[in-house]
Each structure stands twice: as C-alpha cells, then as structure tokens.
C-alpha cells in the first residue's frame, strides 16, 4: 500500500509540472566543479574511483571527470577515471571541462584516444555583459573564440557541449548569437549556467524556453539542453526542476552541494526529488553511502539536519511526532510509519525512522525505545528514564539511557 489515497497532493492538483515519462538525465560534477570548492581536499585517485563506482550504482547518466588542462595531476586523474569506466564496462558517460582554448581541448582528445572512450568536451566561456565589462571583451570576440574552439574540438573527434558561464545574466541577443554559432560549428549540447546563483525558478524556466524557441528549434532540433545551477540564493533545486519543466534534458549537480562558493545543485536531492516525482526509477539505497564517501574523501562534513542523508533526517525525539510513528509501527506497518510524519519515505533510500528520548519526549518514546532493544519496559524503569529526559537539555545518548535504566550496554540486546 502506498497511502497515496490518504495524502492530498497539492503539488499535482492541476497536473505535474514535469510530465511523467520524460527522460530526465543527470550529470555529476562532484569530481570537477565540486572540487573547486575552496574548503575541500582533492581526493586520491583511489577515492575518486570509489566515488565513480557509487555514481554508477545510483544510475547517474554522465560524469565530469575533470579539467585535464589544469595540470599534470588533473590530467593523470582524468585519464585514470576514463580508463576505469572502460575497464569496469560502466554505463555512465564521461565528459571533461575545457576553456575555449586549444591547450585545454587537446588533452581531452589525447585521453579519449588513450582510454578508448568518447569523452564529451564541455567547452566554457564567460558571456554576461558584466563579465564582458570586467574583461574588456566584445560579443564579436566571444563569437570568434567560440567558433575556433568548437571547430577545433569537433576536428579532434570530440562530441562537444558548449557552455556559457553566467548565461542567466546574459542578454538574449548574445545568448542567441553564441549558441547558434556553437551549434553551427558542431556542438551537440547547449549548457545554460546560473554560475553565480542569480536565478529564480521563473528565470530558469524562461531562459530554457528562450533557448529552445530561439536557438534549438531554428537549428532543426536534436541538440541536448542542460541546466547547470549554483546555490547562492538557496534555490538550486527549485531552479533545476523549473529548468526541466521548461524543457531541459539534463541537470548538472554535485554530491553534498559541493562547488564554487556555496556550491552546485545537490545531486542527492535531485535524485530524491526526481524519484518522488516519478521521473526516475532506480535503486537509491546507496545514496547515503555516496554522500558520506564524498564527505570523507574531500574532508568536509554533512550537517546533521541535512535533508535525507543528515544524521537527523529521519530522527525524532518529539513526543507528538514519535507517538504517531510508534502507532504505525504497532500496526506492523513500516510503510505507514515512513509516511505519517515524513514527506520523504526513508525506506526508499535504505534508511529507517529513529525514535530518540529527550526533554520533548513522551512516555511512548521511552517504552518504544526499550522494547526495540529487548529491555522490559516496567513502570519503574520507564518512570526513571522519563524523569531523566525531562531534566536533560538534549537528546539522551544510548549509554545514558541504559545507565538510568540500570542495564548494561549489552544486556538483553
């Protein structure tokens, strides 16, 4: 039973924003844009390969495996990742970032040949009027640079996704000119970027619609449209979903929202939302493992209240909340327990609801906690724990509860 008849869903009251049945793809930027975050450590190649395998396990479609033109280590790691995709016969498809210069594009072609796999070149170029002012660039200069870079990449046998930085703040005529030029020169994908996190959902939708109508349609179609967003206003997920509603084919994201400044669209939350919206069907039971592996490898932390993968995501000590969950469990109905006080069913992601004991708890929390561990919930034991919890200033640890209960750490467990 999915309990949908017991949940009135205003999200789809007038129909879904993104029709089911559409193919929605995800590009993982963790190992490129994610590593540009100023607080991260660059993982070892062994760690990067482990992360790559977790991406594959989650069914992520494409992955940016680096910017090999950045230096010897970046080149070596990119080559190793490309070869691992071939060796392990992965379904995930690689791409690499490159500035619109031959010295960045050539290493991608070399690695593609050495690894024996097609690598899409993500050639990027700043485009907004404010960036042009800072750089003393003209639109004509950008157009010539685009034409030269895309033509060179295509000549090297590389599929090309053409990327303009700060597309979200670029005037319509420049957007149209640059993407039309790139497609004419052989680019097969257009990446629209909210590089500084300026967009609102309406803006993301409008930009995608404009490019589809003014660039892709006149070009005869057949060009993939990607959305690459950042989190500066906290709207990255909403913007990515709006871009998909506008007709984008693929969204770029990074684990744990890593990336420049406050980071990219969080990959794990894109996967969660697309799953709950019925737009993807895949096993996401290793989602937390993926996020925790990235956190360890980059030496970053996941906040305890982070959605789905944070320590507190499915954890409550509040009496009213816990009581409803406990009643569902007593009906021998874990699916109901996962839905009654949660908009995200924990079981879809290999996780469980957790009932704790603290100053906001009721007696039912204590009884459930004890019974789950096989400890008799006598009135005396329940009273002692309940009294201690009301005097506490935080959720009690297991050791504290067992001590108050008069049980050893291993008793009856």
Backbone torsions as a table, in degrees:
resi	resn	phi	psi	omega
1	UNK	NA	132.0	-178.2
2	UNK	-100.9	-3.9	175.9
3	UNK	63.6	15.6	-179.6
4	UNK	-62.8	-29.7	179.9
5	UNK	-70.6	-15.2	179.4
6	UNK	-100.3	4.6	-179.8
7	UNK	-126.4	111.6	175.2
8	UNK	-80.0	117.3	-171.9
9	UNK	-101.2	96.2	177.4
10	UNK	-65.9	-18.3	179.0
11	UNK	-60.9	-29.3	-176.8
12	UNK	-123.3	22.4	-176.1
13	UNK	-59.2	-36.0	178.4
14	UNK	-110.5	22.7	-179.3
15	UNK	101.8	150.5	-178.3
16	UNK	-69.8	147.3	177.1
17	UNK	-66.1	-37.5	179.9
18	UNK	-117.1	110.6	-177.0
19	UNK	-58.4	137.7	176.0
20	UNK	-66.4	152.6	-178.4
21	UNK	98.0	-16.1	175.8
22	UNK	-72.7	140.5	175.7
23	UNK	-80.6	117.4	179.3
24	UNK	-114.2	128.1	-176.7
25	UNK	-115.1	158.2	179.7
26	UNK	-129.9	135.4	176.6
27	UNK	-111.6	124.0	-176.0
28	UNK	-91.1	118.0	-177.7
29	UNK	-101.2	9.5	-174.9
30	UNK	-55.2	-42.7	-172.9
31	UNK	-88.3	8.4	174.8
32	UNK	-132.1	-80.1	-179.5
33	UNK	-62.4	-36.4	178.9
34	UNK	-59.3	-34.7	-177.9
35	UNK	-81.8	-3.1	174.0
36	UNK	-84.3	-5.2	174.8
37	UNK	-59.9	130.1	-174.0
38	UNK	-67.6	-12.4	-178.3
39	UNK	-98.7	-4.5	-174.4
40	UNK	-89.1	156.7	166.4
41	UNK	-97.5	139.0	177.1
42	UNK	-71.2	118.6	-177.3
43	UNK	-64.2	161.7	172.6
44	UNK	-69.0	163.5	178.9
45	UNK	-65.1	-32.3	177.2
46	UNK	-63.0	-41.7	178.5
47	UNK	-67.6	-39.4	178.7
48	UNK	-62.2	-38.8	179.2
49	UNK	-66.6	-40.1	176.5
50	UNK	-61.4	-41.8	178.7
51	UNK	-64.5	-41.2	178.2
52	UNK	-58.4	-42.3	179.4
53	UNK	-66.4	-33.9	177.1
54	UNK	-69.9	-36.4	173.7
55	UNK	-59.0	-44.6	178.8
56	UNK	-61.6	-42.6	-179.4
57	UNK	-63.5	-29.6	-180.0
58	UNK	-85.9	-1.9	177.0
59	UNK	76.8	20.8	178.4
60	UNK	-66.1	137.4	-169.1
61	UNK	-76.3	-48.0	-176.2
62	UNK	-136.1	161.9	-177.6
63	UNK	-144.2	134.9	172.0
64	UNK	-84.7	113.8	-174.3
65	UNK	-95.7	8.5	172.4
66	UNK	139.1	-179.9	174.8
67	UNK	-120.2	84.3	-170.5
68	UNK	-63.6	-19.3	177.8
69	UNK	-74.9	-3.4	-176.4
70	UNK	-76.8	-18.4	-179.6
71	UNK	154.8	175.3	-175.0
72	UNK	-58.4	-43.9	-178.5
73	UNK	-67.6	-42.6	178.5
74	UNK	-60.7	-40.2	178.9
75	UNK	-63.4	-49.0	-176.8
76	UNK	-63.1	-43.2	-179.6
77	UNK	-66.5	-39.9	178.1
78	UNK	-61.7	-44.1	179.4
79	UNK	-63.7	-42.1	179.8
80	UNK	-62.9	-40.5	179.6
81	UNK	-67.5	-40.6	177.8
82	UNK	-62.3	-43.5	-179.4
83	UNK	-67.4	-33.1	178.3
84	UNK	-67.8	-37.1	176.8
85	UNK	-60.9	-41.6	178.9
86	UNK	-69.1	-47.4	-175.8
87	UNK	-60.9	-43.2	-176.3
88	UNK	-87.2	1.3	179.5
89	UNK	53.5	48.1	-179.2
90	UNK	-75.1	154.3	175.7
91	UNK	-85.0	-25.5	-178.1
92	UNK	-61.4	139.7	-175.8
93	UNK	-107.1	133.9	-174.6
94	UNK	-88.9	150.5	166.8
95	UNK	-139.0	164.2	179.3
96	UNK	-134.7	145.8	175.5
97	UNK	-82.2	149.5	176.9
98	UNK	-155.9	135.4	168.2
99	UNK	-66.1	163.2	-177.3
100	UNK	-81.3	57.5	177.0
101	UNK	-136.2	148.5	-177.1
102	UNK	-60.5	-34.5	-177.1
103	UNK	-66.2	-20.7	175.1
104	UNK	-91.9	-30.3	-176.2
105	UNK	-79.5	-38.0	-176.4
106	UNK	-58.7	-43.1	178.5
107	UNK	-59.4	-33.2	178.1
108	UNK	-64.8	-43.5	178.8
109	UNK	-62.6	-40.5	179.5
110	UNK	-63.9	-46.3	-179.5
111	UNK	-65.9	-39.5	177.4
112	UNK	-57.7	-44.1	-179.8
113	UNK	-69.3	-42.0	-177.2
114	UNK	-69.2	-34.4	-178.8
115	UNK	-86.6	-20.9	-178.7
116	UNK	74.1	40.8	-180.0
117	UNK	-146.9	144.3	176.0
118	UNK	-69.7	129.8	177.7
119	UNK	-122.3	121.3	179.9
120	UNK	-74.3	132.4	179.2
121	UNK	-92.2	117.4	178.3
122	UNK	-94.4	85.9	-177.1
123	UNK	-82.9	121.2	-173.5
124	UNK	-118.6	151.4	-175.1
125	UNK	-153.8	131.0	176.3
126	UNK	-63.7	143.8	-172.7
127	UNK	-137.4	-19.7	-170.9
128	UNK	-70.5	153.7	178.7
129	UNK	-56.5	-37.8	-178.9
130	UNK	-68.2	-35.7	176.0
131	UNK	-69.4	-39.9	179.0
132	UNK	-63.0	-36.1	177.7
133	UNK	-64.1	-45.1	-179.2
134	UNK	-65.6	-34.2	-174.5
135	UNK	-95.7	-7.0	-173.4
136	UNK	59.0	43.0	178.1
137	UNK	-98.4	150.7	170.4
138	UNK	-109.9	160.4	176.8
139	UNK	-62.3	-35.7	178.8
140	UNK	-62.9	-38.8	176.8
141	UNK	-63.6	-44.5	179.3
142	UNK	-63.5	-38.2	179.3
143	UNK	-65.6	-43.4	178.5
144	UNK	-64.7	-41.0	179.1
145	UNK	-62.7	-43.5	178.0
146	UNK	-60.0	-49.8	-177.8
147	UNK	-59.1	-44.6	-178.5
148	UNK	-66.7	-45.7	-175.4
149	UNK	-68.7	-47.2	-178.0
150	UNK	-66.3	-41.1	177.9
151	UNK	-61.4	-41.8	178.9
152	UNK	-64.7	-45.8	-179.0
153	UNK	-62.3	-43.6	177.8
154	UNK	-63.0	-38.9	177.9
155	UNK	-64.7	-24.5	177.4
156	UNK	-84.7	2.0	178.9
157	UNK	83.4	17.8	-177.5
158	UNK	-97.4	135.4	167.1
159	UNK	-67.8	143.5	-173.0
160	UNK	-122.5	128.5	164.7
161	UNK	-106.8	125.4	-177.3
162	UNK	-96.5	130.1	-172.0
163	UNK	-122.7	125.5	168.0
164	UNK	-105.2	127.6	174.9
165	UNK	-71.8	144.1	176.6
166	UNK	59.0	35.8	176.7
167	UNK	-55.8	-34.6	-174.8
168	UNK	-61.9	-22.8	179.7
169	UNK	-114.5	22.1	-178.8
170	UNK	-101.6	139.7	-178.2
171	UNK	-65.8	150.3	-175.2
172	UNK	-55.7	-41.7	-177.1
173	UNK	-64.6	-39.3	178.8
174	UNK	-69.2	-42.1	176.0
175	UNK	-55.2	-50.3	-177.8
176	UNK	-62.5	-44.4	-178.1
177	UNK	-63.1	-48.1	-174.5
178	UNK	-70.7	-44.2	-179.2
179	UNK	-71.1	-35.9	176.7
180	UNK	-63.2	-40.9	177.3
181	UNK	-63.2	-46.9	-178.4
182	UNK	-61.5	-42.5	-179.6
183	UNK	-67.9	-40.4	177.5
184	UNK	-60.0	-32.3	-179.2
185	UNK	-86.9	-2.4	173.5
186	UNK	119.6	1.2	177.5
187	UNK	-64.9	139.1	-178.2
188	UNK	-109.5	0.1	178.1
189	UNK	-147.1	143.9	177.8
190	UNK	-117.6	119.6	-179.1
191	UNK	-104.4	121.5	-179.9
192	UNK	-101.4	125.4	-171.2
193	UNK	-115.0	135.1	167.5
194	UNK	-102.8	69.8	-168.0
195	UNK	-60.8	-33.4	-177.1
196	UNK	-109.6	13.5	176.9
197	UNK	66.1	37.7	-178.4
198	UNK	-83.8	-25.1	-168.2
199	UNK	-68.1	152.4	162.5
200	UNK	-110.5	165.3	179.7
201	UNK	-54.7	-40.2	179.2
202	UNK	-63.3	-39.6	179.7
203	UNK	-65.9	-42.3	178.2
204	UNK	-61.0	-44.9	178.8
205	UNK	-61.0	-46.5	-178.2
206	UNK	-61.4	-43.1	-178.3
207	UNK	-64.6	-45.9	179.1
208	UNK	-60.6	-46.4	179.3
209	UNK	-59.0	-42.0	180.0
210	UNK	-61.6	-47.5	-178.3
211	UNK	-64.6	-41.4	178.7
212	UNK	-61.5	-42.5	-176.3
213	UNK	-78.7	-40.3	-171.1
214	UNK	-96.5	-17.0	-178.2
215	UNK	-120.1	-56.3	-172.5
216	UNK	-69.9	-48.1	-179.1
217	UNK	-60.1	-48.9	177.1
218	UNK	-62.3	-25.8	179.7
219	UNK	-80.0	-3.9	178.8
220	UNK	94.4	7.7	178.6
221	UNK	77.3	-166.8	178.7
222	UNK	76.2	11.2	179.5
223	UNK	-110.5	126.7	178.2
224	UNK	-72.8	140.0	176.7
225	UNK	-114.8	124.1	-179.2
226	UNK	-112.7	153.1	173.9
227	UNK	-118.9	129.7	-179.7
228	UNK	-125.8	107.6	-174.1
229	UNK	-118.1	158.3	176.8
230	UNK	-121.2	167.1	-164.8
231	UNK	-103.4	15.8	-170.4
232	UNK	-56.7	-32.4	178.0
233	UNK	-104.3	7.6	180.0
234	UNK	73.4	20.2	-174.9
235	UNK	-113.3	13.1	-171.3
236	UNK	-59.4	-44.4	179.4
237	UNK	-65.3	-48.5	-179.9
238	UNK	-60.0	-41.4	179.6
239	UNK	-65.6	-40.0	-179.6
240	UNK	-65.0	-41.5	177.7
241	UNK	-66.7	-36.6	177.5
242	UNK	-66.9	-37.9	177.1
243	UNK	-62.7	-41.3	176.6
244	UNK	-64.9	-40.3	177.3
245	UNK	-62.9	-31.9	178.4
246	UNK	-76.5	-12.4	176.7
247	UNK	120.6	3.8	176.9
248	UNK	-63.2	147.9	-178.6
249	UNK	-93.1	-30.5	-172.5
250	UNK	-143.7	144.2	176.8
251	UNK	-117.0	136.7	175.6
252	UNK	-92.3	142.2	-178.5
253	UNK	-157.4	167.0	-179.8
254	UNK	-137.8	147.2	179.8
255	UNK	-57.8	138.4	174.8
256	UNK	58.6	20.4	178.4
257	UNK	62.6	28.4	177.3
258	UNK	-68.7	155.3	178.5
259	UNK	147.0	-178.6	-179.2
260	UNK	-50.6	138.8	178.5
261	UNK	55.2	-113.0	-179.7
262	UNK	-90.0	-0.5	168.1
263	UNK	106.6	176.6	-179.2
264	UNK	-89.2	174.7	170.1
265	UNK	-53.4	129.2	-178.4
266	UNK	-72.3	122.1	-177.9
267	UNK	-60.9	-44.6	-175.7
268	UNK	-61.4	-36.6	-179.1
269	UNK	-79.2	-26.6	170.6
270	UNK	-64.9	-45.1	178.6
271	UNK	-60.8	-43.9	179.4
272	UNK	-60.6	-49.8	-176.3
273	UNK	-67.6	-40.8	178.6
274	UNK	-65.5	-35.8	176.4
275	UNK	-64.8	-48.1	-177.4
276	UNK	-69.4	-24.4	177.5
277	UNK	-86.0	-2.2	178.5
278	UNK	75.6	20.7	-177.3
279	UNK	-94.0	-16.9	173.7
280	UNK	-135.4	149.3	175.4
281	UNK	-127.0	104.7	178.8
282	UNK	-160.0	163.6	179.5
283	UNK	-79.6	116.0	179.7
284	UNK	-111.5	24.7	-177.6
285	UNK	-68.3	-15.1	179.6
286	UNK	-102.4	15.3	-177.2
287	UNK	-61.0	-46.1	-179.6
288	UNK	-65.6	-38.1	178.1
289	UNK	-60.1	-43.4	177.8
290	UNK	-58.7	-48.5	-177.7
291	UNK	-66.7	-42.0	-179.6
292	UNK	-68.6	-34.9	176.8
293	UNK	-64.9	-43.8	178.7
294	UNK	-63.1	-41.8	179.7
295	UNK	-61.3	-44.4	179.4
296	UNK	-65.8	-43.6	-176.1
297	UNK	-67.5	-31.3	-178.4
298	UNK	-98.5	-2.5	-179.5
299	UNK	58.9	45.4	174.7
300	UNK	-117.7	171.4	-177.7
301	UNK	-120.1	151.8	174.9
302	UNK	-100.5	119.9	-179.6
303	UNK	-57.8	144.3	-177.7
304	UNK	-61.1	-29.0	-178.4
305	UNK	-95.7	15.9	179.7
306	UNK	-67.2	135.7	-177.4
307	UNK	-55.3	138.3	171.9
308	UNK	67.9	-51.0	-173.7
309	UNK	-101.3	-10.3	177.9
310	UNK	-69.9	156.9	-176.5
311	UNK	-58.6	-31.7	-175.8
312	UNK	-97.7	4.3	-172.5
313	UNK	-57.6	-38.7	-178.6
314	UNK	-124.1	35.5	-173.1
315	UNK	-124.3	129.7	177.6
316	UNK	-140.6	147.2	172.6
317	UNK	-122.6	2.2	-177.9
318	UNK	-76.3	129.2	-173.5
319	UNK	-58.2	-46.0	-177.2
320	UNK	-63.6	-45.2	180.0
321	UNK	-64.7	-49.4	-177.0
322	UNK	-61.4	-38.1	-177.3
323	UNK	-60.3	-41.8	179.7
324	UNK	-66.1	-40.7	179.6
325	UNK	-65.5	-43.4	-179.0
326	UNK	-63.3	-41.4	177.7
327	UNK	-60.5	-37.7	177.6
328	UNK	-65.9	-42.5	178.1
329	UNK	-62.4	-37.1	-179.1
330	UNK	-69.8	-17.4	172.0
331	UNK	-83.5	5.0	-175.1
332	UNK	57.1	43.2	-175.3
333	UNK	-131.8	80.8	-179.2
334	UNK	-62.8	-28.9	178.4
335	UNK	-66.0	-40.5	175.9
336	UNK	-64.7	-41.0	178.4
337	UNK	-60.7	-32.5	-179.6
338	UNK	-77.8	-15.2	-176.1
339	UNK	-109.8	-26.0	-169.1
340	UNK	-63.4	-35.5	179.0
341	UNK	-129.6	32.8	-179.6
342	UNK	-150.3	129.1	174.9
343	UNK	-79.5	-10.4	179.2
344	UNK	-123.5	109.7	178.8
345	UNK	-65.9	117.0	-174.8
346	UNK	-61.7	-30.9	-176.1
347	UNK	-64.6	-24.0	179.1
348	UNK	-67.9	-16.5	-175.5
349	UNK	-122.4	23.9	175.4
350	UNK	70.4	24.9	-174.8
351	UNK	-124.1	171.8	-176.4
352	UNK	-129.4	155.8	169.3
353	UNK	-73.1	139.8	-178.2
354	UNK	-124.5	126.9	177.6
355	UNK	-102.4	123.0	179.4
356	UNK	-111.0	178.0	179.0
357	UNK	-125.2	127.1	179.8
358	UNK	-157.0	-170.5	-175.3
359	UNK	-64.8	-19.1	179.1
360	UNK	-96.5	4.9	-175.3
361	UNK	-80.6	158.3	171.3
362	UNK	-104.6	174.8	179.4
363	UNK	-61.8	-29.5	-179.8
364	UNK	-63.6	-32.2	175.4
365	UNK	-59.5	-46.2	-176.1
366	UNK	-64.9	-46.7	-178.5
367	UNK	-62.4	-45.2	179.8
368	UNK	-62.0	-44.5	-178.3
369	UNK	-59.2	-46.0	-178.4
370	UNK	-66.9	-47.3	-178.1
371	UNK	-62.3	-35.5	180.0
372	UNK	-63.9	-26.5	-179.3
373	UNK	-101.7	8.2	177.0
374	UNK	73.2	23.1	179.8
375	UNK	-100.9	127.2	-179.1
376	UNK	-57.0	127.1	-178.4
377	UNK	-91.6	66.4	178.1
378	UNK	-71.6	159.0	-178.6
379	UNK	-58.4	-39.7	-177.6
380	UNK	-64.8	-46.2	-179.2
381	UNK	-65.7	-44.5	179.8
382	UNK	-61.5	-43.3	-179.7
383	UNK	-61.3	-43.6	-178.3
384	UNK	-63.7	-45.7	-179.1
385	UNK	-67.1	-42.6	-179.4
386	UNK	-61.3	-42.1	179.4
387	UNK	-65.0	-43.0	179.3
388	UNK	-65.1	-38.0	-178.9
389	UNK	-65.2	-38.7	-178.9
390	UNK	-68.5	-22.9	177.8
391	UNK	-89.5	-12.7	-176.4
392	UNK	-76.4	160.9	177.4
393	UNK	-107.9	5.5	-178.0
394	UNK	-160.5	176.1	174.9
395	UNK	-64.2	136.5	-178.9
396	UNK	-77.7	145.7	176.4
397	UNK	-79.2	164.1	177.7
398	UNK	-59.5	-41.9	-178.7
399	UNK	-62.9	-40.1	179.4
400	UNK	-65.3	-42.3	-179.2
401	UNK	-65.3	-44.6	179.8
402	UNK	-63.4	-36.3	178.9
403	UNK	-65.4	-44.2	178.9
404	UNK	-65.8	-37.1	180.0
405	UNK	-71.4	-16.1	-178.6
406	UNK	80.2	21.0	-179.7
407	UNK	-110.6	151.2	175.0
408	UNK	-78.5	165.3	-178.4
409	UNK	-60.5	-22.5	-175.2
410	UNK	-112.2	-2.2	-174.9
411	UNK	-64.3	132.4	173.6
412	UNK	55.7	28.7	-178.1
413	UNK	-115.5	NA	NA
